[in-house]
């Protein structure tokens, strides 16, 4: 079945704007550290993914590259970070998908959308989710109450109140028996059983690490962040703690560093649990593939390198910044939920596992980051 691709004039003008107005470069701005492009001040920023980061100027979202150059003009009312060369983007109330030149490859038509993984992207119309391919073909009908990303040929899917895992034909290969489920990573997926405990299963649905944790995130670099009672630590693939639970919060390892929260501030540890960047931030994202992370300190959002030094010189008001997903005052069909929405700032992963809070970034970072207040 082919997804309808009619493009209203509003979107046509948006396309033309990308080509009529050449990209601009940002240069150092006022003493407060905000970067200006002519008279436009960056109000919000997102963390980097695939070499690009979202920025919010005058009510619209665009993207800069790792050199701070504006490569996609601010034209969108809401965006997700790039993943597999495309990003979900919203104009008015509808979502579509753009490429790295800011052009719609699938025109805005969905009530909600999540990014592509293994050639498929979950999309919602009304209350039900399906999947589109990169050509706009609806390959899985709208029949799921919720749907997350494919990894290893399987995706967490919810139907009749329970989660299982489907293949790319929409067939449940792992039965619906979980209260929640995260994506597979290195052939292990976190799942929440009916006793509200998290463990890890293999692609055949067998528990490799028994359900015993109060929260859990996907494996990264052979380590996974889990919560035991009220504290976070890191386990290996045998389920043994290699970094004892001692943190108020923790993100997954990205490269050789993981953001952790200790005594109210965030820093970064190495795989042995030693601080590589001392706790000094009110919030902190994962490091991107470019070795850049978004942090908050003293009411300002800015980027740092793995050394802890500032990067780019781009900054914004911390209370307005996001990491994986953006939003603007424009109307949105998305509703707040612990599953996939974000607060209007760098959010903080609370007691939730690695599932993507319904396209609303790890967090409005993806994989699942909530605000500390929630």
C-alpha positions in Angstrom: 0.0 0.0 0.0 1.4 3.4 -1.0 1.4 6.3 1.5 -0.2 9.4 0.0 2.3 12.0 -1.0 0.3 15.1 -1.8 2.4 18.2 -0.9 0.5 21.4 0.0 1.9 24.8 -1.1 3.1 25.4 2.4 5.6 22.6 2.2 6.6 23.6 -1.4 7.6 27.0 -0.1 9.6 25.3 2.6 11.5 23.3 0.0 12.2 26.4 -2.1 13.5 28.2 0.9 16.3 25.7 1.4 17.6 26.3 -2.1 17.0 30.1 -2.4 18.8 31.0 0.8 22.3 29.7 1.0 23.5 28.2 4.4 25.1 30.7 6.8 27.9 30.3 9.3 27.6 31.1 13.0 30.2 33.3 14.6 30.8 34.2 18.3 28.1 36.4 19.7 27.4 38.4 22.8 29.3 38.1 26.1 26.7 35.6 27.4 28.0 33.1 24.9 25.0 33.0 22.6 25.7 32.6 19.0 24.1 34.9 16.5 23.3 34.5 12.8 22.6 38.1 11.8 19.9 39.2 14.3 18.7 35.7 15.1 19.8 34.2 18.4 19.8 30.5 19.0 17.1 29.8 21.6 17.4 26.0 21.9 19.9 23.3 20.9 19.8 19.5 20.5 22.7 17.0 20.9 24.6 15.9 17.8 23.7 12.8 15.8 25.3 11.8 12.5 27.2 15.1 12.3 24.1 17.4 12.8 22.4 19.0 15.7 19.0 20.8 15.8 18.8 24.5 16.6 15.8 26.7 17.3 15.7 30.2 15.9 12.6 32.5 15.8 10.1 29.7 16.3 11.5 27.2 13.8 14.0 24.3 13.8 17.0 23.8 11.5 20.3 22.0 11.8 24.0 22.9 12.2 27.0 20.7 11.5 29.9 20.0 13.8 31.7 23.1 12.6 28.7 25.3 13.7 27.6 25.9 10.1 23.9 26.2 9.4 23.2 23.4 6.8 19.4 23.2 7.1 17.5 26.4 7.3 15.1 26.7 10.3 11.8 25.7 8.7 10.3 23.1 10.9 8.0 23.2 13.9 9.5 20.0 15.5 12.3 17.6 14.6 14.0 14.4 15.8 17.7 13.9 15.5 19.1 12.3 12.4 19.3 8.5 12.3 20.3 6.4 9.3 20.5 9.6 7.1 16.9 10.8 7.8 15.1 12.7 10.5 11.4 12.9 11.3 10.2 16.5 11.0 6.9 18.2 11.7 5.2 21.1 9.9 2.0 22.3 11.5 0.3 19.1 12.9 1.8 16.5 10.5 5.1 14.6 10.5 7.2 13.5 7.6 10.9 12.7 7.0 13.7 14.9 5.7 17.2 14.1 4.3 20.4 15.9 5.3 19.6 18.7 2.8 16.3 19.5 4.5 14.2 18.0 1.7 11.2 15.9 2.5 11.6 12.3 1.3 8.2 11.5 2.7 5.8 14.4 2.9 4.2 15.4 6.2 1.1 13.2 6.8 1.5 11.3 10.1 0.2 12.2 13.5 3.5 11.0 15.0 6.7 9.5 13.7 9.9 7.9 14.9 13.2 7.6 13.1 14.3 4.9 10.7 16.1 1.8 11.7 16.9 -1.1 9.4 14.9 0.6 6.6 11.7 1.0 8.5 10.2 3.8 10.7 7.2 3.6 13.1 4.5 6.0 12.2 1.1 6.8 13.9 -2.3 7.7 12.5 -5.0 8.2 15.1 -4.3 5.9 18.0 -2.5 3.1 16.1 1.0 2.6 14.8 2.4 1.0 11.6 5.6 1.2 9.7 6.7 3.0 6.5 9.8 2.2 4.4 12.1 4.9 3.0 10.0 5.2 -0.2 6.9 6.0 1.7 5.3 2.6 1.4 3.2 1.5 4.4 4.7 -1.9 4.9 3.0 -2.6 8.3 -0.6 -1.6 8.7 -1.8 0.6 11.6 -2.6 -2.1 14.0 -0.4 -1.7 17.0 -1.0 0.3 20.2 2.7 1.2 20.3 5.7 0.4 18.2 9.5 0.9 18.6 12.6 0.5 16.4 13.7 -2.6 14.6 17.1 -4.0 15.7 18.3 -7.4 14.5 15.0 -7.9 12.5 12.8 -7.5 15.6 10.9 -4.6 17.1 9.0 -4.2 20.4 5.3 -3.9 19.7 2.3 -3.4 21.9 -1.1 -4.9 21.4 -4.0 -5.4 23.9 -1.9 -3.9 26.6 1.1 -6.2 26.4 4.5 -6.0 24.7 6.1 -8.6 22.5 8.5 -8.5 19.5 7.5 -8.6 15.8 9.4 -9.4 12.6 9.3 -7.2 9.5 6.1 -8.9 8.4 4.3 -7.8 11.5 4.2 -11.3 13.0 4.8 -11.7 16.7 8.0 -13.8 17.0 8.2 -13.3 20.8 4.8 -13.5 22.5 3.1 -10.5 24.1 3.8 -11.1 27.8 5.7 -8.0 29.0 4.6 -4.7 30.6 7.3 -2.9 28.7 10.2 -3.7 26.4 13.3 -2.0 24.9 15.1 -2.5 21.7 17.5 -5.3 21.0 21.2 -4.5 21.2 23.9 -7.1 20.7 21.2 -9.8 20.8 19.8 -8.8 24.2 16.7 -6.7 24.9 15.5 -5.4 28.3 11.9 -6.4 29.2 9.7 -5.7 32.2 7.8 -8.7 33.6 4.4 -8.7 35.3 6.1 -8.3 38.7 7.5 -4.9 37.5 11.1 -6.3 37.3 13.5 -5.9 34.4 15.7 -8.5 32.9 17.2 -9.3 29.4 16.0 -11.8 26.8 17.6 -13.2 23.6 15.9 -13.1 20.2 14.1 -16.4 21.0 12.5 -14.8 24.0 14.6 -16.7 26.6 15.8 -14.9 29.7 19.6 -14.6 29.6 19.6 -12.3 32.6 16.8 -13.0 35.0 14.3 -10.2 35.8 15.6 -8.6 39.0 16.2 -4.8 38.3 13.9 -1.9 39.0 14.9 -0.3 35.7 17.2 -1.2 32.8 18.6 0.2 29.6 20.0 -1.5 26.5 23.5 -2.8 26.3 26.3 -0.7 24.9 29.9 -1.8 24.7 29.1 -4.9 26.7 27.7 -2.9 29.6 24.2 -1.9 30.5 22.9 0.6 33.0 20.4 -0.8 35.5 18.7 0.4 38.6 18.9 -1.6 41.8 16.4 -0.2 44.4 17.1 3.6 44.0 20.7 3.6 42.6 22.1 3.0 39.2 25.1 0.9 38.2 26.4 -1.1 35.3 26.2 -4.8 34.6 28.0 -7.1 32.1 26.3 -9.6 29.8 26.3 -12.2 32.6 24.2 -9.8 34.7 27.0 -9.1 37.2 27.7 -5.6 38.4 31.0 -4.3 37.2 30.3 -0.8 38.4 28.3 -1.0 41.6 24.9 0.8 41.9 25.9 4.2 43.5 24.5 6.8 41.1 21.3 8.8 41.2 20.9 8.4 37.4 22.9 7.0 34.5 23.0 7.0 30.8 24.3 4.3 28.5 28.0 4.2 27.5 28.7 6.0 24.3 32.2 5.2 23.2 34.2 5.0 26.4 32.2 7.4 28.5 28.8 7.3 30.2 27.0 10.2 31.9 26.1 9.6 35.5 24.5 11.8 38.1 26.0 11.9 41.6 24.9 14.1 44.5 22.9 16.3 42.2 25.3 16.9 39.4 26.3 15.1 36.2 29.8 13.9 35.1 31.2 11.2 32.9 32.8 7.9 33.9 35.0 5.4 32.1 34.2 1.6 31.9 36.0 1.1 35.2 33.8 3.6 37.0 36.5 6.3 37.3 35.4 9.9 36.6 36.9 11.1 33.3 35.0 14.4 33.5 34.1 15.4 37.1 30.5 16.1 38.0 29.8 19.7 37.4 26.6 19.8 35.2 22.9 20.1 36.0 22.3 17.8 33.0 24.3 15.9 30.4 23.7 13.9 27.2 25.5 11.0 25.7 28.6 11.7 23.6 27.9 11.6 19.9 29.9 9.8 17.3 31.7 13.1 16.7 32.9 13.1 20.3 30.5 16.0 21.4 28.0 16.1 24.2 25.4 18.6 25.2 25.5 19.7 28.9 23.8 22.3 31.1 25.5 24.5 33.7 24.5 27.7 35.4 21.4 28.1 33.2 23.2 27.6 29.9 23.3 24.7 27.4 26.5 24.2 25.5 28.7 21.5 23.9 31.8 19.8 25.3 34.5 17.4 24.0 35.5 14.2 25.7 38.3 16.1 27.4 35.6 18.3 29.1 36.6 21.4 27.1 34.0 23.5 25.4 33.3 22.7 21.7 31.9 24.9 18.9 31.0 28.0 21.0 27.3 27.4 20.3 25.1 27.8 23.4 21.5 28.5 24.4 19.3 29.0 27.4 19.4 25.6 29.2 15.7 25.8 30.2 14.8 25.7 26.5 17.2 23.1 25.2 16.6 19.5 24.1 18.7 16.6 23.0 16.9 14.2 20.7 13.7 15.8 19.9 12.6 19.3 19.5 9.4 21.2 19.9 8.1 24.7 19.3 5.1 26.6 20.3 3.4 25.4 17.1 0.5 23.0 17.6 1.3 19.3 18.0 -0.8 16.2 18.1 1.5 14.5 20.6 0.4 14.2 24.2 2.6 13.9 27.2 3.3 10.4 28.5 6.0 8.6 30.4 6.5 6.5 27.4 7.6 9.0 24.8 7.2 12.7 25.5 9.7 15.2 26.6 9.9 18.2 28.8 10.9 21.5 27.2 14.5 21.2 28.3 17.3 18.7 28.6 15.4 15.9 30.0 16.5 13.4 32.4 16.0 9.6 32.3 14.0 8.7 35.3 12.9 5.3 36.4 12.4 4.0 32.9 14.2 1.6 30.7 15.9 2.1 27.4 12.7 2.2 25.4 12.4 5.3 23.3 9.8 7.5 24.9 7.6 7.6 21.8 9.7 9.7 19.6 10.2 12.3 22.0 14.4 11.8 22.0 16.3 9.2 25.3 15.5 11.4 26.0 12.8 15.0 24.5 16.1 12.9 24.4 15.8 9.5 22.7 16.3 6.6 24.4 14.1 7.9 27.2 15.4 10.9 29.1 12.9 12.6 31.4 13.1 15.7 33.4 14.3 15.4 37.0 11.1 17.0 38.2 9.0 14.2 36.7 
